[in-house]
Amino acid sequence: MNKLFTSLFTIQMLFSVNIFCQNYTSYFTGNTNNISTSPLGGICLMGGSTEDDNAMRWFLEQANGGDILVLRTSGSDGYNEYLYSQLGISVNSVETIVFNSSSAVNENYIHEKILGAEAIWFAGGNQWNYVNYIRDTEVNILINEAISERNIVIGGTSAGMAIMGGYYFTAQNGTVTSDVAMSNPFDNRVQVDGDPFLQNEILTNVITDQHYDDPNRKGRHIVFMSRILLEYGAPVAGIACDEYTAVCIDNTGNAMVFGEYPDYDDNAYFLQVNCEVAENYPETCSPGQELEWNQNNSAIKVYQVKGTYEGENSFDLNSWDSGIGGVWHNWYVSNGELFENQSTEIQCQSMSTAQVTNTDFAIYPNPTTDLIYLNSEILLEAVISDLSGKEVLRRKVRKNLNISSLEKGTYILTLSDGLSSYNHKIIKK
């Protein structure tokens, strides 16, 4: 072996190492010299069980040859060789870090790895561990900065998918079935949260669910949406995947669905409160009572899409009214039981078709302690800033806006339809 070859071999040599610390365990595969690339961004939502290879190839391609960081709270290095060498997409390295305790979020090593990653993947497991360990920590801040400032690609499977939306089922008190949730939407296992966590802008008003081919998932997802609608006043939407199925969202808001249809019946679902129904709220959503969200058999509008090998079927998350290769359904809950009927394409007034003026809505009460009622006829983006100009809350709204999470004080509410905006001073008392 000559000196030149030896030198090149030393520089390019690929390492597979294991680092153990009391708070975390690291499994590393690839080039130990971190490189910086320009990631292409995006989000990959995987429904659970075995990963869809083509969706994972898309995820790796979005990293643009950079470094892949896998975060998990259980398990070991099962992703390393799979992502590094088995999918045929060249990346600089793959590192799995297992959080052995909540104290791992204080480790500088983990902070540095987030700062150097072009892609972050959350494995399956227990989503409450992710929420409990990471939310409101330096790790949380660094991940969100990586999304917003460096355009990294992010994703997760099963529990990892569960935490990707602006709203999320925490599983703090364990999982919950549809039967239990629909019979009592306020069962203590129905733990839905909207406190800021992973800030994927396109998913701000979305709650995800996974393993959707399990018949005990769909109904609970509707319960999650009903609780969010009532408690946060948000025009909530949902994205769900069967097992072996993935939704990959690029920076334009196009959601491609990967699976193995027609060999297998792999589906993704895009759910939204049906805007064709005026004042669309559950008829009954109370502690100890069966959920009733019927609205003349039209409460929820759903676009069901088959996941294919090439991901050619898709849905537009900018408008939520058009897709390729899917079918529309109306879902509703009557006496605690979910029903599904085939339907037609949703027809709603788009944010981009009308300009907001101060006559389009009524803001009341003001001052208020929790809810501001808008009663707008069009979907608006609401941004609340403090008097220094710092943004403290952002939501898509139509009928009301929940500000109970804000401290007492005076704020500026900006309402926008995408073409024009209107500012109004509000007071939280």
Secondary structure by P-SEA (a helix, b strand, c coil): ccaaaaaaaaaabbbbbccccccbbbbbcccccccccccbbbbbbbccccccaaaaaaaaaaaccbbbbbbbccccccccccccccccccccbbbbbbcccccccccaaaaaaaaaccbbbbbcccaaaaaacccccaaaaaaaaaaccccccccccccccccccccccccccccccaaaaaaccccccccccccccccccccccbbbbccccccccaaaaaaaaaaaaaaccccccbbbbcccbbbbbccccbbbbbccccccccbbbbbccccccccccccccccccccccccccccbbbbbbbbcccccccccccccccccccbbbbbbccccbbbbbbbccccccccccccccccccccccccccccccccccbbbbbbbbccccccccccccccbbbcccccbbbbbbbbbccccbbbbbbbcc
